[in-house]
Amino acid sequence: MRFLRTLLVFVTVAVAGMALLPEALAYVSAGKDPATAYAPLETPSAKTFDVVARRFSFEPATIEVTQGDRVRLRVTSVDGVHGLGIRKFKVNTLVPRGGRAVTIEFTATEAGTFPIVCSEACGDGHADMRGSLVVAAASK
């Protein structure tokens, strides 16, 4: 009985793998890497900003966009672990130490000035680690 259960699991896994095989082969035959075939595509029209997080500031401290813009933030930390939060746009992302960039994308759907905060306790000046996202109203 145990042998039959093991065989059933093996056959189920094999069949599930075979269902994905034709799609993976299509990527390989087209010269694409199947490991990255499902990676999210970057939006070419996004406004991109490189942001550096360090104790206890964001650089640049102010980011200006227009309502309706797709915004891409590439955030790196030069010292410890930080976070980047923009509550209005439901952004709350951990930024690891070591300089590895974290990409955050969202659409600036509402005009106004919105605080950018460090959402990860990073030391005595943590509460002062702030920036601003300024979203200008779209012209009609």
N, C-alpha and C positions, 0 to 999 in steps of 0.2 A: 504494500500500500504506500509506503514512504517513497519507494522508487517511482511509482506512478505520479505522485504529487510533484516530485522533483522533475520528472520528464515533462509534465504539464507546464510547469513554470518555465522550463527551458524552451519549449515550443512556443509559448506565449511571447517570451522575450524575442525569440528569433523572428517570429511573424511581425511583431511591432517594428523591429529593426529593418526588415525587408520592405515595409511600407514606406520608410523614409529613404531607402536606397535610391530609387529612381531620381528623386529630387536632388540628392547629393551628387549623383553621377552627372546630372545636367549641369551643375555648377562646375564640376571638375572639367567636363568636356568643353565648357565655355571659357576655361582658363581662370575661373574664380576659385578662391579658397573657401571650401565649405564651412570651415570653422568661423569665418567672418560673414557668411552669407546672410545671417539674420541680425547683424549689427545694425543699430539704428542709424539711419541716414541723417547727416547734418543738414539743417535747413540753410541753403546758401544765402537766403535773403535775411538771415538773422543779423542783428547788430551785435558784434562781438567785442567784449571788453576783457582784458587781462587784469585780474584783481589779485593783489598780494595782501595776505593776512599776516600781521605780525603783532606782537605785544606792543601796544594795545591800539591798533589802528587798521583800517583798510586803506589801501592805495590803489586806485583813486578813492577818495572819500565820497565823491559825488559822481553819480552816473546819470546822464541825461539822455532820454529817449522820447519818442512821440507815441501817443496813445495808438494802440493797434500794432506797434512794432513787436516783432519776435526778438527776444533778448537772449543772448548767450553770454554767460559769465564763465570764464576759465579761471578758477581760483586756486592759488597755491599758498602754502604756509612756509615761511622761512624759519620758523622756530618750533613751536609746539603744535599741539592739536587745537584747532579752532572750529567754529561752525559759522555758517552764513545763513541768516534768516531774514526773510521779507514776508511778514505775516500776511499782508493783503493778497499776495500772489501765491500763498501756500508753499513758500520756499523755506526749507530747513534742511541743510545739507552739512554733513561732517566733512571737514577739510583736514586730512591727515598730515602729520609732520613729514618732512623728507622732500618737499618740493614737488611731489607728484600732483599734477593738475587735476582738479575735479571740474567737470563741465555741468553747468546748470542752465536749463533752457525753460523759458516761460514766455507768455504773451502779456504785454503791458496793456491790460484791458480797460484800465481806468486812469483818468488824469489826476494828478496831485503829487504831493511829496510824501514819500513813504520811508520810514526808517529801515536801515540795514543794521542788523545787530549780530554780534557774535553769540551763537546759540550753544556754545560749549564752554563751560567754566575754564578759564585759561590763566587765572592769576589775580593779583590784587587790583589791577586796572581793568578787569573784565567788563565792568558796568560802563566804562567810558569808551569801550570799543564799538564805535557807531559810525555809520555812514548814511547817505541818503540816495534814494532813487527818485529822480525828478522826472515825472511823465507829463510832457506838454500835451495840451488838448489837440486832437487832430483837427486840421483845417477842413472845412466842409465845402 
